């Protein structure tokens, strides 16, 4: 006989099977590992949850781009049904060079049962007008959700260059969000030479260090990166890839959870893989 309790237990069991290697990170302290069970036990403390995915490369020749996209969307909707997401951010490289695919990928995203937002990556080689016409907001934009502010910054152009964000615009947005409890910053291109395809923008780090309510920065672009870098107590998170023809052996998305004690719990999700999980202690 079907019961909600049985269904809930199955969801919890599936969740534990899909996450592992949890890590507790407290500012200034060594990383400490948690188990998948520990992560599941923390779910009652979650006050906000969202997902981040990137590098879909919809339209890339000689790849199963639609199948990979559909798989990711099903995964997100299924996860959302078990563990509700406030929103999802697709952090760049939505398409692969050809602007004609932009409307198609938007139509794919419309299958999602949660709110979603996007940033431009170096393979999203479209101009400002087409971007606004398609998504309804500019390439640089911010969103306020309850006590959190999402800042989604552009780090490329129509030619696919690797760029720094507009720091004047970014400062304006950070100043506006100075009283927000949480700021989450999304940029497709990494701004430090951590990886072979990043840029080096010291002025970016000089700026963000001034805002202690920045809880995390998210990057796409590097398909083979699913870990976390740390600079001046701010975690910089990568989320591997959804599509394309290179990168980590799995294709997944990152989940981020704010807990009651103002900690940040984050992990990578994939239905068939056990992926890294990390917990970050953040300031009140």
C-alpha positions in Angstrom: 0.0 0.0 0.0 1.3 3.5 -0.9 1.9 5.9 1.9 3.4 9.3 2.1 5.8 8.0 4.8 7.1 5.3 2.5 7.6 7.8 -0.3 9.4 10.2 2.1 11.7 7.4 3.3 12.5 6.4 -0.3 13.3 10.1 -1.2 15.6 10.3 1.9 17.3 7.0 1.0 17.8 8.1 -2.6 19.2 11.5 -1.4 21.8 9.8 0.9 22.9 7.5 -1.9 23.5 10.5 -4.2 25.7 12.6 -1.9 28.9 11.8 -0.1 32.2 13.3 1.2 30.5 16.1 3.0 32.8 18.7 4.3 32.3 21.2 7.2 34.2 24.4 6.6 34.4 27.1 9.3 36.1 30.4 8.6 39.8 30.0 9.5 39.5 26.3 10.5 40.5 23.1 8.6 37.9 21.3 6.6 36.0 18.5 8.3 34.2 15.8 6.5 30.5 14.8 7.0 28.7 11.8 5.8 25.8 11.6 3.4 23.7 10.7 6.4 24.9 13.8 8.2 23.8 15.9 5.3 20.3 14.3 5.2 20.0 14.9 9.0 20.5 18.6 8.4 17.6 18.9 5.9 15.1 19.9 8.7 17.3 23.0 9.3 17.2 24.3 5.7 15.5 27.7 5.4 16.3 28.3 1.7 17.6 26.1 -1.1 18.6 26.7 -4.7 20.5 25.0 -7.5 23.2 26.2 -9.9 24.0 24.5 -13.3 26.1 25.7 -16.2 27.7 24.8 -19.5 24.7 23.3 -21.3 26.1 24.0 -24.7 22.7 23.5 -26.4 23.3 23.1 -30.1 26.9 22.0 -30.0 27.5 19.8 -33.0 28.2 16.1 -32.5 26.8 16.0 -29.0 23.5 14.8 -27.6 22.7 18.3 -26.4 18.9 18.0 -26.3 19.0 14.6 -24.5 21.5 16.0 -22.0 19.4 19.1 -21.4 16.2 17.1 -21.0 17.9 14.8 -18.5 19.1 17.7 -16.4 15.6 19.3 -16.4 14.1 16.1 -15.3 16.7 15.8 -12.5 16.0 19.3 -11.3 12.2 18.8 -11.3 12.5 15.5 -9.5 14.8 17.0 -6.9 12.5 20.0 -6.5 9.6 17.7 -5.8 11.5 16.1 -2.9 13.5 19.0 -1.7 11.9 22.3 -2.9 14.1 24.8 -4.6 13.5 28.5 -4.4 15.2 29.0 -7.8 17.8 27.7 -10.2 20.6 29.7 -11.9 22.0 28.6 -15.2 25.4 30.2 -15.0 26.5 30.7 -18.6 27.2 28.8 -21.9 23.5 28.0 -22.3 24.0 27.6 -26.0 27.0 26.8 -28.2 27.8 29.8 -30.4 24.7 29.9 -32.6 22.3 32.6 -31.5 19.4 30.8 -33.1 19.4 28.3 -30.2 18.7 30.9 -27.6 14.9 30.8 -28.0 15.1 27.0 -28.0 16.9 26.8 -24.7 14.5 29.2 -23.1 11.6 27.0 -24.2 13.4 24.0 -22.6 13.8 25.9 -19.4 10.1 26.6 -19.3 9.6 22.9 -18.4 11.0 23.7 -14.9 8.7 23.9 -12.0 10.8 26.5 -10.1 11.9 30.0 -10.9 15.1 30.3 -12.9 17.7 32.9 -14.0 20.6 33.0 -16.4 23.9 34.6 -17.1 25.8 34.9 -20.4 28.9 32.8 -21.0 31.5 33.0 -23.7 29.6 30.6 -26.0 26.4 32.6 -25.6 27.5 34.8 -28.5 24.4 37.0 -28.6 23.9 40.7 -28.2 22.2 42.7 -25.5 19.0 43.2 -27.5 18.4 39.5 -28.3 19.2 38.6 -24.7 16.6 41.1 -23.3 14.1 40.1 -26.0 14.5 36.4 -25.0 14.8 36.6 -21.2 13.2 39.9 -20.3 16.2 41.4 -18.4 19.6 42.8 -19.2 23.0 41.0 -19.3 23.9 42.5 -16.0 21.0 42.2 -13.5 20.2 41.5 -9.9 17.3 39.9 -8.1 16.1 40.3 -4.5 14.4 37.2 -3.0 13.4 37.6 0.7 16.6 38.4 2.6 18.9 37.4 -0.3 20.2 39.2 -3.3 21.4 37.5 -6.4 23.8 39.4 -8.6 24.2 38.0 -12.1 27.1 39.6 -13.9 28.2 39.4 -17.5 31.7 38.2 -18.2 31.7 37.9 -22.0 30.6 39.5 -25.2 29.2 38.6 -28.7 32.7 37.4 -29.8 33.0 35.1 -26.9 35.9 36.9 -25.1 36.8 36.1 -21.5 36.1 39.3 -19.6 36.0 40.8 -16.1 32.6 42.0 -14.9 31.7 45.7 -15.1 33.1 46.6 -11.7 31.3 50.0 -11.6 28.0 48.3 -12.1 28.9 45.6 -9.6 29.8 48.1 -6.9 26.5 49.8 -7.4 24.7 46.5 -6.9 26.7 45.6 -3.9 26.1 49.0 -2.3 22.3 48.6 -2.9 22.5 45.2 -1.2 24.6 46.3 1.7 21.8 45.5 4.2 20.8 42.2 2.7 21.5 39.2 4.8 22.9 37.2 1.9 24.5 38.1 -1.4 25.2 35.4 -4.0 27.3 36.4 -7.0 27.2 34.5 -10.3 29.8 35.0 -13.0 30.5 32.5 -15.7 34.3 33.2 -16.1 36.5 32.7 -13.0 38.4 35.9 -12.1 41.5 34.4 -10.7 44.2 32.2 -12.3 42.9 29.1 -10.6 42.2 27.3 -13.9 43.6 27.4 -17.4 40.6 29.2 -18.9 40.2 32.0 -16.3 41.1 35.6 -16.3 43.1 37.5 -13.6 41.2 40.5 -12.1 42.8 41.6 -8.8 40.4 44.6 -8.7 37.4 42.3 -8.6 38.7 40.7 -5.3 39.6 44.1 -3.9 36.0 45.0 -4.4 34.2 41.9 -3.1 36.4 41.8 0.1 34.6 45.0 1.2 31.2 43.3 1.5 31.0 40.7 4.3 27.5 39.7 3.3 28.7 38.1 0.1 28.2 34.4 1.1 29.4 32.7 -2.1 30.5 33.3 -5.7 29.6 30.8 -8.4 31.5 30.1 -11.6 30.9 27.9 -14.6 33.1 27.7 -17.7 35.5 25.0 -16.4 33.7 21.7 -17.1 36.3 19.7 -15.2 35.9 21.7 -12.0 33.3 20.8 -9.3 35.1 21.9 -6.2 35.5 25.1 -4.2 38.2 27.7 -4.0 38.5 30.1 -1.1 39.8 33.7 -1.1 39.5 36.0 2.0 36.9 33.7 3.6 34.6 33.8 0.5 33.9 30.4 -1.2 34.1 30.3 -5.0 32.1 27.3 -6.2 32.3 25.4 -9.5 29.5 23.1 -10.8 31.1 21.0 -13.5 28.9 20.8 -16.6 25.5 19.7 -18.1 26.5 19.4 -21.7 29.5 19.8 -24.0 32.1 17.2 -25.0 34.6 17.4 -22.2 34.7 17.7 -18.4 33.9 15.6 -15.3 32.7 12.1 -16.1 29.3 13.0 -14.6 26.9 15.8 -15.6 25.2 17.4 -12.6 24.2 20.5 -10.8 25.1 22.1 -7.5 22.7 22.5 -4.6 23.1 25.3 -2.0 21.2 25.4 1.2 21.0 28.1 3.9 20.5 26.6 7.3 18.8 28.0 10.4 22.2 28.6 12.1 23.2 30.8 9.1 25.6 28.1 7.7 25.8 27.3 4.0 25.5 23.6 2.9 26.4 22.8 -0.7 26.8 19.6 -2.7 26.8 18.3 -6.2 23.9 16.2 -7.4 23.6 13.5 -10.0 21.1 10.5 -9.9 23.8 7.9 -10.6 26.9 9.3 -8.8 28.1 10.0 -5.3 29.3 13.6 -5.6 31.2 16.0 -3.3 29.3 17.8 -0.5 30.6 20.7 1.4 29.3 22.8 4.3 30.5 26.4 4.8 30.0 28.4 8.0 29.0 31.9 7.2 28.7 35.1 9.2 25.4 36.1 10.8 
